Every structure is written in structure tokens, then in C-alpha cells.
Amino acid sequence: MDDTVETALIIGGTGMLRGATLWLIARSRKTVLVSRRAGQFRANGIVHAIDADWNDPRFSAKVRAAIEDGSEIANALLWIHDPEPVLAWLMPLLSKARVVLVLGSMDGSPELIESAGNVATVRLGGMPTASGRRWLTNAEISAGAIEALQTGKSGIVGELAGIR
């Protein structure tokens, strides 16, 4: 990935992916940030924050308008709990982007990404400890997402074995 890209799209990046979000914002001239807590980030010409309201019938139109303003999306970081319906209208807008989709250990890969050559998945597992297993930290999750943004390759953060 180049040091600076024109435009990035981040969906769901203000919680556990906050570190990866800040990393990508620092490397983008413009970032469209869609999240339940997008308002945390000041809309300042660099970050265009859109509060996610998946039940609002105008929601997809708001996101489309923000990313179809003439700038092409170069990178997309997505953590969507029910990705299929969103990817159905979003993927055509990301045909030239490097897309990183974060998935839980039990999530299946959405059918729409299996044929897309520009999508890397980051599957989240757990970490072994002396007393069993622990959840991943926010820093570990963000590091896995950043690695996928840099390389364009799918990966696993932690280990999937023993995750229920």
C-alpha cells in the first residue's frame, strides 16, 4: 500500500478496530467513516463521519453519496455483523479498492466476496494462555487488520482451535 491514498472507507471501526482506523485515517487524504460512534471523530474535511443507522431506509444512499463524490475508494476496512445485505450494494462501489473484511471465528465468508479478487478477510480467533484461552485485545485485532491492509492477504489473528 502506498504511504498516502486518496480515499478510504471504514465501516465499524470505532471500537475494537480503533487503532486500525486511526492508522488508515493517517494514510488517507479523505476517510468516510461509518459507525455507530462515528461522531467521536471530528468531520474536518479529512474524516467524513456517518452515524450508522442500518434501519434508516436512506442509510445506504447516505453512504453512497459520501463515497461517490468523485474520489475513488482505494482502501476499505469493514467489520459488519451481517455483511451479506450491505456487501450486495457496497461491493460494486469498491471494485478498485483493497478491501479488508473482519470476521469472527464462527462467521462464514459471505458469498459475494468469494469471487472478488480484491477482498482479504481477517478472521478473529483467541489466544492460548497457561490457564486456557483468552479473547483478542483491541491492539491484536487492529494489528491483524493493518497487516491485511498492507499486504492484501487474508489472515487469522490468534488461533481458531478451541473457539466456541
N, C-alpha and C positions, 0 to 999 in steps of 0.2 A: 504494500500500500504506500502511495506517495505520502510525504510528510503532511501536505495540506490537500484536502479535497474540496470541491465546490460545495456540495450539499450532502448532508447525512439525514437519515430518518431513524428515529428511535421510538419504538413503541414499548412501553412498560419498563422503562429504565431508571426509575427514580428510587426504587427500593434496594433490593439486593444487587442490582446492576449499576448502582450509582457511580461506582468507581470507573466502570467501562463507559458510562455516559459522559462523565467529565473528561475522560481520555479522548473520546471521539469528538466532543464539542471543541476541545483544544486543537484538533486537527482539521476542523471544517470551517469554511467561510460562513456557512449557514447550516443550522440544525433545526429540523422540525421534530419537536419532542411531544409525543402523545402519551399521556399517562394520567392516572387518577390524581396524581400530585404534581402535575406539570407546572402548576402555579408557583412551586418552590423556585423555579428557575425564571429569572427575570427575562422577559421578552425585550431584547435590546438590539434587534437587528441581526444578531448572530443566532440567538435561540428564539424560535417561534414556538411558543408553548400552547398546546391544545389540551384542555382537560378532557379526559376520556369519558364519554357517556355512551356506552355501547347500546343503550336503549333508545337514544335520540335518533329518530329517522333521518335527521340531517347530518349525523355524525360522519358517515363516510364521505359525504360531499364536502364537509369542512376540511377533512384530511386531504382529500383530492385537491381542493383549491390551494391548500398550503404547499403541496409538493408539485403542482402543475403550473407554477408561476414563471416558467421559462428556464428554471435551473434543473439540471438532470441530477437525480439521486445517484451518488457514487457508492455510498455505503448505507446499509440498513441493518440495525440491530433490533431484533424483535423477540419479545417474551410475551406471548399471547396465550392465555389459558385455554381458549377454544379457538385454535388458529384457522381451521378449515374455512369458516364463513368469511373471515377477514382476508385470508390469503386469496380467496376467489376474486375479490375486486382489487386487491392490492398488488398481486404479482405482476399483472400487465404493466403497472407503473414502475416496476423495479427490474425490467428486463435487462438493463445495462449495469445494474448495481451489484456490488458484492453484498450478499445477504447472509446474515448470521441469525439463525433461529434457535433460541434456547428452549430446550425441552426437559421436563422432569424425567426421572428414571423410568417411570411407568408409561409415559406418553408415547403413543405411536407416531411415526413420521407421517405427516399429512400427505395425502396422495399428490397434491399439487406440486410438492417440492421434489418428488422422486424423479420427475422428468426435467426439472430445471437444473441446468449446469452451473448456475451462479449461486447456489444455496449451500451453505455449510451449516450443519447442526451441531449444537453443543448440548450434549446430554449430561444431566447432573446426577451424580451418584452420592456416595457417602465416603467417609474416611475411616480407615481402621484405627482403633485405639487399643491400648492394653486391656481395657475393660469391655471391648465390643466395637461399636461403631458410633460415629457422630455425624451430624449434618455438616454440610459445607459452610464455610464462612462466606460473607459477602465478598471479601477480598479474593478468595479462591474462585468464586463464581465469576467475578469480573475479570480475573486473570485469564480464565478459560475463554471468555468472550473476546477479550482483546487479542489473544493468540489466534483465534479463528478470523477476526477482522484483518489481522496482519497477513496470515497465510492463505486464507480462503479454504482451509481444510477443516473437515468435521473432526470432532474430538469428544472425549469423555473427561469430565472433571471428577476426580475421585475414582471410586470403584463402584461398579453396578452390582457386584455379587453381594447377596445378603440384604439388598434393599427391598423393603416391602411397601 
